[in-house]
């Protein structure tokens, strides 16, 4: 597609349920990032995928969070046993590989945990 | 460790005023990139500018200008003759090569409100 696509755009879930957030990066982009943006806050790095290399998971806040990227393209961020503090906008971005490449962001998934 | 500081949480100006958004960064590397992104009320972050650590030339693009000073580790962004459409959250970001990982660290953002 023309841009980074994220789905769903909004997700409301109950505490304790699992959720999956999807990101479709721009075709040909080998780097993919997930960020979390809490209300009125900055962007918190979660995880980074680069081609077939092992992902950089250093930003994942707990073991309830995991992500995968299939075939070097689509990525899914999974949050297990959601908590209210997980409520935030989850942003996905992609880029070409390399230092200094600009990031292209999706519109995000607004996650609300009740 | 990488760090990006945007000390101004929120700025309000009246239309046509000039405004400068500050960004201070920390890095131990000599090769790095700095960015500014705009997040309008619609939510999607939009790339504005990129600067590498070896290019300290200031840049002007229309009403936007950027001042990069390595001596003070700052990369400030000025909007001249601000307009209501400039209202958004602006993020400064730093990227460097950490052993093959190109992690981008974002500041906490500055919310700019331009009042008519």
Interface residues (C-beta under 8 A of the other chain):
Chain A: X31 X33 X35 X41 X42 X43 X45 X48 X50 X53 X56 X89 X91 X93 X97 X98 X99 X100 X101 X102 X103 X104 X105 X106 X107 X108
Chain B: X6 X31 X32 X33 X35 X37 X42 X43 X44 X45 X46 X47 X50 X52 X91 X95 X96 X97 X100 X101 X102 X103 X104 X105 X106 X107 X108 X109
